Amino acid sequence: MYPNKMFNTITSVTCRTFRKFINCVMLCIFFTTAPLTAQILKDTATFSLIKKGVDHIYNLEFNHAGEVYNKISRSYPGHPIVHLFRGIMTYWQNYPLLPSSPQRDSYETDMRRCIELCEKKYDPANEAEYLLANLGARGMLLLFYADNGLSMEVFPLATSTYQYVRRSFDFTSVYSDFYFFTGLYNYYREAYPEAHPVYKTLAFLFPKGDKAKGIKQLQLAAGNSIVLKAESYSFLSGICISFENNYQLASQYSKSLHQLYPSNLQYLAVYIKNLLLIKRYDEAENLIRSSGIKMRNSYFQAQLSIFNGILYEKKYRDIRQAQQHYSKGIKDISVFGDFGNEFAAYGYFGMSRISDASGDKNYKKIYRKQAMELASFKRVNFDE
């Protein structure tokens, strides 16, 4: 199998569990451009402004992010990074962005316009900057398509992106900010085929990685990066939960992530999940109660219903309340399609346990089967 076909295959058939890896690889390449001397990056004031704008986006401070966008679009009209910045802002402002979202068209237009400008304005002197922006836009599009199960959109974009990913390796040995990228590669090259043996043959076509080295590199990125702290902590937490099943260590990373961006609902949800996994129910409940009152995002509210189900089942031993919350959470999160699968699985695992405790072996099996079909990592199920 040729490398670009292999990249296409891995991207498409494993999009649910691999999608975040693809996206953040692309995003890290875009955001770790501080040492490069290229068009927009020679302007230190603008680069500093972009970094602040990224922080505003991650913390869901869109008024401030919009001000940053207005400034950089006036200073650099027509630059691809302007489109990329606006597209990322659109993505987070409308999270979760769905195929039916009214903002889908503007999001895709910004990302594809960024790609077009990068490839149209190719200049060897500014190759790094345009390559990074190109990969950033491609990564964001791949994220959107894969998150929503749009595999027919993933296929051609993943195939055409491979050549740019290969070109990016020419910069990894020069810039220390690429610890995030190298850390992800080193860890996932080994961990992913171990967790999914069907891909071991494909993995042999890539150079070997090193899981321990990958973790250390991600830790360096989390501790030293300016704009990649969020992604580094997010991945460290995810790796510790999904691959290592070290929930205690994961909670430390997710806490740091929440503290960096306290207004980001998804980072809050990750932290609450970690607290529940390590049975720190009082802390989780305090966060659920305080956030549920003031944050009315419907996707987040559906997640909270699942969390409440876990609380009532595990902390209060109130099966009736737990069942009501699980049922509501599963129903409410179903409208988000693939975005809701992980949390729907947690709900079905809970319903299976409740059925087992009630002596209903038939529904225990039914709910368990539904959970296993939706769960990307079967061992993360709150059974213990």
C-alpha positions as a Markdown table, in Angstrom:
| # | Residue | x | y | z |
|---|---|---|---|---|
| 1 | Met | 0.0 | 0.0 | 0.0 |
| 2 | Tyr | 1.4 | 3.4 | -0.9 |
| 3 | Pro | 2.0 | 5.9 | 2.0 |
| 4 | Asn | -0.8 | 8.3 | 0.9 |
| 5 | Lys | -3.3 | 5.4 | 0.5 |
| 6 | Met | -2.3 | 4.1 | 3.9 |
| 7 | Phe | -2.7 | 7.6 | 5.5 |
| 8 | Asn | -6.1 | 7.7 | 3.8 |
| 9 | Thr | -7.1 | 4.3 | 5.1 |
| 10 | Ile | -6.1 | 5.0 | 8.7 |
| 11 | Thr | -7.8 | 8.4 | 8.7 |
| 12 | Ser | -11.1 | 7.1 | 7.4 |
| 13 | Val | -11.6 | 3.7 | 9.1 |
| 14 | Thr | -10.5 | 4.9 | 12.6 |
| 15 | Cys | -11.9 | 8.5 | 12.5 |
| 16 | Arg | -13.8 | 8.2 | 15.7 |
| 17 | Thr | -10.7 | 7.4 | 17.9 |
| 18 | Phe | -8.0 | 8.9 | 15.6 |
| 19 | Arg | -9.7 | 12.2 | 14.7 |
| 20 | Lys | -8.4 | 14.3 | 17.5 |
| 21 | Phe | -4.9 | 13.1 | 16.9 |
| 22 | Ile | -5.1 | 14.2 | 13.2 |
| 23 | Asn | -6.4 | 17.6 | 14.1 |
| 24 | Cys | -4.0 | 18.5 | 16.8 |
| 25 | Val | -1.0 | 17.3 | 14.7 |
| 26 | Met | -2.1 | 19.8 | 12.1 |
| 27 | Leu | -2.9 | 22.6 | 14.6 |
| 28 | Cys | 0.3 | 22.2 | 16.5 |
| 29 | Ile | 2.2 | 22.7 | 13.2 |
| 30 | Phe | 0.4 | 25.9 | 12.6 |
| 31 | Phe | 0.7 | 27.3 | 16.1 |
| 32 | Thr | 4.3 | 26.4 | 16.8 |
| 33 | Thr | 5.7 | 28.9 | 14.3 |
| 34 | Ala | 7.3 | 31.4 | 16.7 |
| 35 | Pro | 11.0 | 30.7 | 15.6 |
| 36 | Leu | 10.3 | 31.0 | 11.9 |
| 37 | Thr | 11.1 | 34.2 | 10.0 |
| 38 | Ala | 8.3 | 34.7 | 7.5 |
| 39 | Gln | 5.9 | 37.3 | 6.4 |
| 40 | Ile | 3.5 | 37.7 | 9.3 |
| 41 | Leu | 5.8 | 36.2 | 11.9 |
| 42 | Lys | 8.5 | 38.9 | 11.4 |
| 43 | Asp | 5.9 | 41.2 | 13.0 |
| 44 | Thr | 6.4 | 40.4 | 16.7 |
| 45 | Ala | 3.5 | 42.6 | 17.8 |
| 46 | Thr | 1.1 | 40.8 | 15.5 |
| 47 | Phe | 2.4 | 37.4 | 16.5 |
| 48 | Ser | 1.9 | 38.3 | 20.1 |
| 49 | Leu | -1.6 | 39.4 | 19.3 |
| 50 | Ile | -2.4 | 36.2 | 17.6 |
| 51 | Lys | -1.2 | 34.2 | 20.6 |
| 52 | Lys | -3.5 | 36.3 | 22.8 |
| 53 | Gly | -6.3 | 35.7 | 20.4 |
| 54 | Val | -5.8 | 32.0 | 20.5 |
| 55 | Asp | -6.1 | 32.1 | 24.3 |
| 56 | His | -9.3 | 34.1 | 24.0 |
| 57 | Ile | -10.8 | 31.5 | 21.6 |
| 58 | Tyr | -9.9 | 28.6 | 23.9 |
| 59 | Asn | -11.4 | 30.4 | 26.9 |
| 60 | Leu | -14.5 | 31.2 | 24.8 |
| 61 | Glu | -13.9 | 34.9 | 25.0 |
| 62 | Phe | -15.2 | 35.6 | 21.6 |
| 63 | Asn | -15.6 | 39.4 | 21.9 |
| 64 | His | -11.9 | 39.7 | 22.6 |
| 65 | Ala | -11.0 | 37.1 | 19.9 |
| 66 | Gly | -13.1 | 39.1 | 17.4 |
| 67 | Glu | -11.1 | 42.3 | 18.3 |
| 68 | Val | -7.9 | 40.4 | 17.5 |
| 69 | Tyr | -9.3 | 39.1 | 14.3 |
| 70 | Asn | -10.3 | 42.6 | 13.2 |
| 71 | Lys | -6.7 | 43.9 | 13.9 |
| 72 | Ile | -4.9 | 41.1 | 12.1 |
| 73 | Ser | -7.3 | 41.2 | 9.1 |
| 74 | Arg | -6.6 | 45.0 | 8.7 |
| 75 | Ser | -2.9 | 44.5 | 9.1 |
| 76 | Tyr | -2.6 | 41.5 | 6.8 |
| 77 | Pro | -5.6 | 41.4 | 4.4 |
| 78 | Gly | -5.6 | 38.4 | 2.2 |
| 79 | His | -3.1 | 36.4 | 4.4 |
| 80 | Pro | -4.2 | 32.8 | 4.9 |
| 81 | Ile | -3.7 | 32.9 | 8.6 |
| 82 | Val | -6.6 | 35.4 | 8.8 |
| 83 | His | -9.0 | 32.9 | 7.4 |
| 84 | Leu | -7.6 | 30.1 | 9.6 |
| 85 | Phe | -8.0 | 32.3 | 12.7 |
| 86 | Arg | -11.6 | 33.1 | 11.8 |
| 87 | Gly | -12.4 | 29.5 | 11.1 |
| 88 | Ile | -11.1 | 28.3 | 14.4 |
| 89 | Met | -13.1 | 31.0 | 16.1 |
| 90 | Thr | -16.2 | 29.8 | 14.2 |
| 91 | Tyr | -15.5 | 26.2 | 15.2 |
| 92 | Trp | -15.3 | 27.0 | 19.0 |
| 93 | Gln | -18.0 | 29.6 | 19.0 |
| 94 | Asn | -20.5 | 27.0 | 17.6 |
| 95 | Tyr | -19.2 | 23.9 | 19.4 |
| 96 | Pro | -20.1 | 21.3 | 18.5 |
| 97 | Leu | -20.2 | 22.3 | 14.9 |
| 98 | Leu | -22.5 | 19.9 | 13.1 |
| 99 | Pro | -23.3 | 19.3 | 9.4 |
| 100 | Ser | -26.6 | 21.0 | 9.9 |
| 101 | Ser | -25.1 | 24.0 | 11.6 |
| 102 | Pro | -25.8 | 27.3 | 9.8 |
| 103 | Gln | -22.1 | 28.2 | 10.3 |
| 104 | Arg | -20.9 | 25.2 | 8.4 |
| 105 | Asp | -20.6 | 27.0 | 5.1 |
| 106 | Ser | -18.6 | 29.9 | 6.4 |
| 107 | Tyr | -16.3 | 27.5 | 8.3 |
| 108 | Glu | -15.6 | 25.4 | 5.3 |
| 109 | Thr | -15.2 | 28.5 | 3.1 |
| 110 | Asp | -12.6 | 30.0 | 5.5 |
| 111 | Met | -10.6 | 26.8 | 5.7 |
| 112 | Arg | -10.6 | 26.1 | 2.0 |
| 113 | Arg | -9.8 | 29.7 | 1.2 |
| 114 | Cys | -6.8 | 29.4 | 3.5 |
| 115 | Ile | -5.6 | 26.2 | 1.7 |
| 116 | Glu | -6.1 | 27.9 | -1.7 |
| 117 | Leu | -4.1 | 31.0 | -0.7 |
| 118 | Cys | -1.3 | 28.9 | 0.8 |
| 119 | Glu | -0.9 | 26.8 | -2.4 |
| 120 | Lys | -1.4 | 29.8 | -4.7 |
| 121 | Lys | 1.1 | 32.0 | -3.0 |
| 122 | Tyr | 3.9 | 29.5 | -2.7 |
| 123 | Asp | 7.2 | 31.2 | -2.1 |
| 124 | Pro | 10.4 | 29.3 | -1.0 |
| 125 | Ala | 11.3 | 32.2 | 1.3 |
| 126 | Asn | 8.0 | 31.9 | 3.1 |
| 127 | Glu | 7.4 | 28.2 | 2.6 |
| 128 | Ala | 7.3 | 27.3 | 6.3 |
| 129 | Glu | 4.6 | 29.9 | 7.1 |
| 130 | Tyr | 2.4 | 28.9 | 4.3 |
| 131 | Leu | 2.9 | 25.2 | 4.8 |
| 132 | Leu | 1.9 | 25.5 | 8.5 |
| 133 | Ala | -1.2 | 27.5 | 7.7 |
| 134 | Asn | -2.1 | 25.0 | 5.0 |
| 135 | Leu | -1.8 | 22.1 | 7.4 |
| 136 | Gly | -3.7 | 24.0 | 10.1 |
| 137 | Ala | -6.7 | 24.5 | 7.8 |
| 138 | Arg | -6.6 | 20.9 | 6.5 |
| 139 | Gly | -6.4 | 19.7 | 10.1 |
| 140 | Met | -9.5 | 21.7 | 11.1 |
| 141 | Leu | -11.4 | 20.4 | 8.1 |
| 142 | Leu | -10.4 | 16.8 | 8.8 |
| 143 | Leu | -11.5 | 17.3 | 12.4 |
| 144 | Phe | -15.0 | 18.6 | 11.4 |
| 145 | Tyr | -15.5 | 15.8 | 8.8 |
| 146 | Ala | -14.3 | 13.0 | 11.0 |
| 147 | Asp | -16.1 | 14.2 | 14.2 |
| 148 | Asn | -19.3 | 14.1 | 12.2 |
| 149 | Gly | -18.7 | 10.8 | 10.5 |
| 150 | Leu | -18.5 | 12.5 | 7.0 |
| 151 | Ser | -16.1 | 9.8 | 5.7 |
| 152 | Met | -16.6 | 10.6 | 2.1 |
| 153 | Glu | -15.2 | 14.1 | 2.8 |
| 154 | Val | -12.3 | 12.7 | 4.8 |
| 155 | Phe | -11.1 | 10.4 | 2.0 |
| 156 | Pro | -9.9 | 12.9 | -0.6 |
| 157 | Leu | -8.7 | 15.5 | 1.9 |
| 158 | Ala | -6.7 | 13.0 | 3.9 |
| 159 | Thr | -5.0 | 11.7 | 0.7 |
| 160 | Ser | -4.1 | 15.1 | -0.6 |
| 161 | Thr | -2.8 | 16.2 | 2.9 |
| 162 | Tyr | -0.2 | 13.5 | 3.2 |
| 163 | Gln | 2.3 | 15.3 | 1.0 |
| 164 | Tyr | 2.2 | 18.3 | 3.2 |
| 165 | Val | 2.5 | 16.3 | 6.4 |
| 166 | Arg | 5.7 | 14.7 | 4.9 |
| 167 | Arg | 7.1 | 18.1 | 4.1 |
| 168 | Ser | 6.5 | 19.3 | 7.7 |
| 169 | Phe | 9.0 | 16.7 | 9.0 |
| 170 | Asp | 11.8 | 18.9 | 7.5 |
| 171 | Phe | 11.2 | 21.4 | 10.3 |
| 172 | Thr | 10.8 | 19.1 | 13.3 |
| 173 | Ser | 14.5 | 18.8 | 14.2 |
| 174 | Val | 15.0 | 22.6 | 14.2 |
| 175 | Tyr | 12.3 | 24.1 | 16.4 |
| 176 | Ser | 11.9 | 23.1 | 20.1 |
| 177 | Asp | 8.3 | 24.0 | 20.0 |
| 178 | Phe | 7.6 | 20.9 | 17.9 |
| 179 | Tyr | 7.9 | 18.7 | 21.1 |
| 180 | Phe | 4.1 | 18.5 | 20.9 |
| 181 | Phe | 4.2 | 17.1 | 17.4 |
| 182 | Thr | 7.0 | 14.7 | 18.0 |
| 183 | Gly | 5.5 | 13.6 | 21.3 |
| 184 | Leu | 2.2 | 12.7 | 19.6 |
| 185 | Tyr | 4.0 | 10.8 | 16.9 |
| 186 | Asn | 6.2 | 8.9 | 19.3 |
| 187 | Tyr | 3.4 | 7.9 | 21.5 |
| 188 | Tyr | 0.6 | 7.1 | 19.0 |
| 189 | Arg | 2.9 | 5.2 | 16.6 |
| 190 | Glu | 3.3 | 2.6 | 19.2 |
| 191 | Ala | 0.2 | 2.9 | 21.4 |
| 192 | Tyr | -2.4 | 2.9 | 18.6 |
| 193 | Pro | -1.6 | -0.4 | 17.0 |
| 194 | Glu | -1.2 | -1.9 | 20.4 |
| 195 | Ala | -4.7 | -0.9 | 21.3 |
| 196 | His | -6.0 | -1.8 | 17.8 |
| 197 | Pro | -3.9 | -4.8 | 16.5 |
| 198 | Val | -5.6 | -4.8 | 13.1 |
| 199 | Tyr | -3.4 | -1.7 | 12.3 |
| 200 | Lys | -0.1 | -3.3 | 13.2 |
| 201 | Thr | 0.7 | -4.1 | 9.6 |
| 202 | Leu | 0.0 | -0.6 | 8.5 |
| 203 | Ala | 2.1 | 0.8 | 11.3 |
| 204 | Phe | 5.2 | -1.0 | 10.0 |
| 205 | Leu | 5.2 | 1.5 | 7.1 |
| 206 | Phe | 6.0 | 4.3 | 9.5 |
| 207 | Pro | 9.3 | 4.7 | 11.5 |
| 208 | Lys | 9.0 | 3.3 | 15.0 |
| 209 | Gly | 8.1 | 5.5 | 17.9 |
| 210 | Asp | 8.8 | 5.5 | 21.6 |
| 211 | Lys | 5.9 | 5.8 | 24.1 |
| 212 | Ala | 8.0 | 6.9 | 27.1 |
| 213 | Lys | 9.8 | 9.5 | 25.0 |
| 214 | Gly | 6.5 | 10.7 | 23.6 |
| 215 | Ile | 5.0 | 11.3 | 27.0 |
| 216 | Lys | 8.1 | 13.2 | 28.1 |
| 217 | Gln | 7.9 | 15.4 | 25.0 |
| 218 | Leu | 4.3 | 16.1 | 25.6 |
| 219 | Gln | 5.1 | 17.0 | 29.2 |
| 220 | Leu | 7.8 | 19.4 | 27.9 |
| 221 | Ala | 5.2 | 21.0 | 25.6 |
| 222 | Ala | 2.7 | 21.3 | 28.4 |
| 223 | Gly | 5.2 | 23.0 | 30.6 |
| 224 | Asn | 7.0 | 25.2 | 28.1 |
| 225 | Ser | 4.7 | 26.0 | 25.2 |
| 226 | Ile | 3.0 | 29.3 | 24.9 |
| 227 | Val | 0.1 | 28.4 | 22.7 |
| 228 | Leu | 0.1 | 24.6 | 22.9 |
| 229 | Lys | -0.5 | 24.2 | 26.6 |
| 230 | Ala | -4.1 | 23.4 | 26.1 |
| 231 | Glu | -3.6 | 20.7 | 23.5 |
| 232 | Ser | -0.7 | 19.2 | 25.4 |
| 233 | Tyr | -2.6 | 18.9 | 28.6 |
| 234 | Ser | -5.7 | 17.6 | 26.7 |
| 235 | Phe | -3.7 | 14.9 | 25.1 |
| 236 | Leu | -1.8 | 13.9 | 28.2 |
| 237 | Ser | -5.2 | 13.5 | 30.0 |
| 238 | Gly | -6.7 | 11.6 | 27.1 |
| 239 | Ile | -3.7 | 9.3 | 26.8 |
| 240 | Cys | -3.7 | 8.5 | 30.6 |
| 241 | Ile | -7.5 | 7.8 | 30.5 |
| 242 | Ser | -7.9 | 5.9 | 27.2 |
| 243 | Phe | -4.6 | 4.1 | 26.7 |
| 244 | Glu | -2.9 | 3.9 | 30.1 |
| 245 | Asn | -6.0 | 3.8 | 32.3 |
| 246 | Asn | -4.2 | 5.9 | 34.8 |
| 247 | Tyr | -7.1 | 8.1 | 35.9 |
| 248 | Gln | -5.3 | 9.6 | 38.8 |
| 249 | Leu | -2.5 | 11.1 | 36.7 |
| 250 | Ala | -5.1 | 12.1 | 34.0 |
| 251 | Ser | -6.9 | 14.2 | 36.6 |
| 252 | Gln | -3.8 | 16.3 | 37.2 |
| 253 | Tyr | -3.5 | 17.1 | 33.6 |
| 254 | Ser | -7.2 | 17.9 | 33.2 |
| 255 | Lys | -7.2 | 20.1 | 36.3 |
| 256 | Ser | -4.3 | 22.1 | 34.8 |
| 257 | Leu | -6.3 | 22.4 | 31.5 |
| 258 | His | -9.4 | 23.6 | 33.3 |
| 259 | Gln | -7.4 | 26.1 | 35.3 |
| 260 | Leu | -5.8 | 27.5 | 32.1 |
| 261 | Tyr | -9.2 | 27.9 | 30.4 |
| 262 | Pro | -11.9 | 28.0 | 33.1 |
| 263 | Ser | -14.6 | 29.1 | 30.7 |
| 264 | Asn | -14.1 | 26.3 | 28.2 |
| 265 | Leu | -17.0 | 23.9 | 28.8 |
| 266 | Gln | -15.4 | 20.9 | 27.1 |
| 267 | Tyr | -12.3 | 21.2 | 29.2 |
| 268 | Leu | -14.5 | 21.4 | 32.3 |
| 269 | Ala | -16.3 | 18.3 | 31.1 |
| 270 | Val | -13.0 | 16.4 | 30.8 |
| 271 | Tyr | -12.1 | 17.5 | 34.4 |
| 272 | Ile | -15.4 | 16.4 | 35.8 |
| 273 | Lys | -15.2 | 13.1 | 34.0 |
| 274 | Asn | -11.7 | 12.6 | 35.5 |
| 275 | Leu | -12.9 | 13.4 | 39.0 |
| 276 | Leu | -15.7 | 10.8 | 38.6 |
| 277 | Leu | -13.3 | 8.2 | 37.4 |
| 278 | Ile | -11.2 | 8.6 | 40.5 |
| 279 | Lys | -14.3 | 8.7 | 42.7 |
| 280 | Arg | -13.9 | 12.2 | 44.0 |
| 281 | Tyr | -17.6 | 12.6 | 43.9 |
| 282 | Asp | -17.9 | 15.7 | 46.1 |
| 283 | Glu | -15.6 | 17.8 | 43.9 |
| 284 | Ala | -17.3 | 16.6 | 40.8 |
| 285 | Glu | -20.7 | 17.4 | 42.2 |
| 286 | Asn | -19.7 | 20.9 | 43.2 |
| 287 | Leu | -18.5 | 21.6 | 39.6 |
| 288 | Ile | -21.6 | 20.1 | 38.1 |
| 289 | Arg | -23.9 | 22.1 | 40.3 |
| 290 | Ser | -22.1 | 25.4 | 39.8 |
| 291 | Ser | -21.6 | 25.0 | 36.1 |
| 292 | Gly | -25.1 | 23.7 | 35.4 |
| 293 | Ile | -26.7 | 26.8 | 36.6 |
| 294 | Lys | -24.7 | 29.4 | 34.6 |
| 295 | Met | -23.7 | 27.6 | 31.5 |
| 296 | Arg | -26.6 | 26.7 | 29.2 |
| 297 | Asn | -24.9 | 25.1 | 26.3 |
| 298 | Ser | -27.2 | 22.1 | 25.3 |
| 299 | Tyr | -24.3 | 19.8 | 24.5 |
| 300 | Phe | -22.7 | 20.4 | 27.8 |
| 301 | Gln | -26.0 | 20.1 | 29.6 |
| 302 | Ala | -26.4 | 16.6 | 28.0 |
| 303 | Gln | -23.0 | 15.7 | 29.3 |
| 304 | Leu | -24.0 | 16.9 | 32.8 |
| 305 | Ser | -27.1 | 14.6 | 32.7 |
| 306 | Ile | -24.8 | 11.6 | 32.2 |
| 307 | Phe | -22.5 | 12.8 | 35.0 |
| 308 | Asn | -25.5 | 13.2 | 37.3 |
| 309 | Gly | -26.5 | 9.6 | 36.5 |
| 310 | Ile | -23.0 | 8.5 | 37.6 |
| 311 | Leu | -23.3 | 10.5 | 40.8 |
| 312 | Tyr | -26.7 | 9.2 | 41.7 |
| 313 | Glu | -25.7 | 5.6 | 40.9 |
| 314 | Lys | -22.3 | 5.7 | 42.6 |
| 315 | Lys | -22.5 | 8.3 | 45.3 |
| 316 | Tyr | -26.1 | 8.2 | 46.4 |
| 317 | Arg | -27.0 | 4.7 | 45.4 |
| 318 | Asp | -30.3 | 6.1 | 44.1 |
| 319 | Ile | -31.0 | 3.9 | 41.1 |
| 320 | Arg | -34.3 | 5.6 | 40.1 |
| 321 | Gln | -32.7 | 9.0 | 39.9 |
| 322 | Ala | -29.6 | 7.6 | 38.1 |
| 323 | Gln | -31.8 | 5.9 | 35.5 |
| 324 | Gln | -33.7 | 9.1 | 34.9 |
| 325 | His | -30.5 | 11.1 | 34.3 |
| 326 | Tyr | -29.0 | 8.4 | 32.1 |
| 327 | Ser | -32.1 | 8.2 | 30.0 |
| 328 | Lys | -32.3 | 12.0 | 29.7 |
| 329 | Gly | -28.6 | 12.3 | 28.9 |
| 330 | Ile | -28.7 | 9.6 | 26.2 |
| 331 | Lys | -31.8 | 11.2 | 24.6 |
| 332 | Asp | -30.4 | 14.8 | 24.7 |
| 333 | Ile | -27.0 | 13.9 | 23.4 |
| 334 | Ser | -28.3 | 11.7 | 20.5 |
| 335 | Val | -29.1 | 14.9 | 18.5 |
| 336 | Phe | -25.3 | 15.6 | 18.2 |
| 337 | Gly | -24.6 | 12.4 | 16.2 |
| 338 | Asp | -21.1 | 11.1 | 16.4 |
| 339 | Phe | -20.2 | 13.9 | 18.8 |
| 340 | Gly | -22.4 | 12.3 | 21.5 |
| 341 | Asn | -21.3 | 8.7 | 21.1 |
| 342 | Glu | -18.7 | 8.7 | 23.9 |
| 343 | Phe | -21.1 | 10.0 | 26.5 |
| 344 | Ala | -24.1 | 8.0 | 25.2 |
| 345 | Ala | -21.9 | 4.9 | 25.8 |
| 346 | Tyr | -21.3 | 6.0 | 29.4 |
| 347 | Gly | -25.1 | 6.3 | 29.8 |
| 348 | Tyr | -25.7 | 2.8 | 28.4 |
| 349 | Phe | -23.0 | 1.3 | 30.6 |
| 350 | Gly | -24.8 | 2.8 | 33.5 |
| 351 | Met | -28.2 | 1.5 | 32.4 |
| 352 | Ser | -26.7 | -2.0 | 32.0 |
| 353 | Arg | -25.4 | -1.9 | 35.5 |
| 354 | Ile | -28.8 | -0.8 | 36.8 |
| 355 | Ser | -30.5 | -3.5 | 34.9 |
| 356 | Asp | -28.1 | -6.1 | 36.4 |
| 357 | Ala | -28.7 | -4.8 | 39.9 |
| 358 | Ser | -32.5 | -5.1 | 39.3 |
| 359 | Gly | -32.1 | -8.7 | 38.0 |
| 360 | Asp | -33.1 | -7.9 | 34.4 |
| 361 | Lys | -30.4 | -9.9 | 32.6 |
| 362 | Asn | -32.0 | -9.2 | 29.2 |
| 363 | Tyr | -31.7 | -5.4 | 29.3 |
| 364 | Lys | -28.3 | -5.7 | 30.9 |
| 365 | Lys | -27.1 | -7.4 | 27.7 |
| 366 | Ile | -29.0 | -5.0 | 25.4 |
| 367 | Tyr | -27.7 | -1.9 | 27.1 |
| 368 | Arg | -24.2 | -3.3 | 27.3 |
| 369 | Lys | -24.2 | -4.1 | 23.6 |
| 370 | Gln | -25.3 | -0.6 | 22.8 |
| 371 | Ala | -22.5 | 0.8 | 25.0 |
| 372 | Met | -19.8 | -1.4 | 23.4 |
| 373 | Glu | -20.9 | -0.3 | 19.9 |
| 374 | Leu | -20.6 | 3.4 | 20.8 |
| 375 | Ala | -17.5 | 3.3 | 23.0 |
| 376 | Ser | -14.1 | 3.9 | 21.4 |
| 377 | Phe | -12.3 | 2.6 | 24.6 |
| 378 | Lys | -14.3 | -0.1 | 26.2 |
| 379 | Arg | -12.5 | -0.1 | 29.5 |
| 380 | Val | -13.5 | 3.4 | 30.3 |
| 381 | Asn | -17.0 | 2.6 | 31.5 |
| 382 | Phe | -17.3 | 3.5 | 35.2 |
| 383 | Asp | -17.9 | -0.1 | 36.1 |
| 384 | Glu | -15.5 | 0.0 | 39.0 |
